[in-house]
């Protein structure tokens, strides 16, 4: 991920901010809801990395067989491939069949919808996208709509109109990147229910639309800690197994544990790294820490010899 990338990180304050008022209001409104066991899934951006041979996949594994081995080690994946174009239903159904019952695909909305059409006159492409990804069946997780850095609160009416048109049974999270959605300038305007930032996030909450929280070195404002649904969708950009990466994960484990007490139901935690070279090792650390602190119960990846092929059976 190039977004928010910086060369030197030693002097960056990676402290997690306090919960946003939007999150606090959501917990208040959910105070009477019955608590559900926390479901946690950890994964990466893709499964097609040949550089992971010998770690995630046994040496000699053909690329067509990467996915089953990936799904044995990790429990979710971002569907970035679908951002560039739809796949035939048979392909999506085949992908789903290669994973276990608890695995979830989280497809990224088409680029034509989010960046080229900027959500305008996008009904046909949106319908085609939703129809396509529904072929994942029960293995479909939340889809995420990543908007460009130029899509600011001045376009809030467009965004609100778009999410109102999504089917209510289709789970979606929105990733906002324009600085004006966040920071003190936006927070100072939260008093008016008609203010576009406030109105947008309130609509998300009403519709059950989630937010994407991105933890990346060079854009600390997008670490907004603003939840509009009891599902945390976190994109964690690591820095090649830098010592600070581990303490950052530890802090996330503590925050998610606190959210679980307040009513958090699901966690999707996606690890990015430069060229994705060290993502498997970072994901393994995340899983171990989340098992320890959250009782996630996730299988611990065995990255020695691609998960030891002699004991890692396919589905």
Secondary structure, 3 states (H helix, E strand, C coil): CCCCCCCCCCCCCCCCCCCCHHHHHHHHHCCCCCCCCCEEEEEECCCCCHHHECCCECCCCCHHHHHHHHHHHCCEEEECHHHHCCCCHHHHHHHHHCCCCCCEEEEECCHHHHHHCCCCCCHHHHHHHHHHHHHHHHHECCEEEECCCCCCHHHHHHHHHHHHCCCCCCCEEEECCCHHHCHHHHHCCCCCCCCHHHHHHHHHHHHCCEEEEEECCCCHHHCCCCCCCCEEEEEEECCCCCHHHHHHHHHHHHHHHHHHHHCCCEEEEEEECHHHCCHHHHHHHHHHHHHHHHCCCCCCCCCCHHHHCCCCCCC
